[in-house]
Amino acid sequence: MPLPEDLDQDKLAEVALALLGLTAHRFHTQTRVWKGMDWDLLAVLHERGWIEDPVGKAKSVALTEEGERLSAEFIERHFNRSTKA
């Protein structure tokens, strides 16, 4: 199903990468994440250079170095509770 055009794709991509980052695990020299998301959304992340090509039989996909760094940043940005009163 194509992604709805009325959604903010920048925000959607950030939150998707953050959620994928929560499933991150090291496998040899790569950080891999479970790719249980919409294929069109995974394509957006691949186009941004945040994940390797998701097409294939594997149930996980490798984060790029930038994707690994940004996933941690996006988790903090979108999901950390503010400590400010």
CORTA-V190344 format. One line per field, one symbol per residue. ss: DSSP state (A for helix, B for strand, O for the rest). burial: + if it has 16 or more other ideal C-beta (glycine too) atoms within 10 Angstrom, else -. Layout:
ss = ???
burial = ???
This chain:
ss = OOOOOOOOAAAAAAAAAAAAAOOOBBBOOBBBBBOOOOAAAAAAAAAOOOBOOOOOOOOBBBBOAAAAAAAAAAAAAAAOOOOOO
burial = -----------++++++++++--+------+++-+-+---++-+++-+-+++-+-----+++++--++-++--++----------
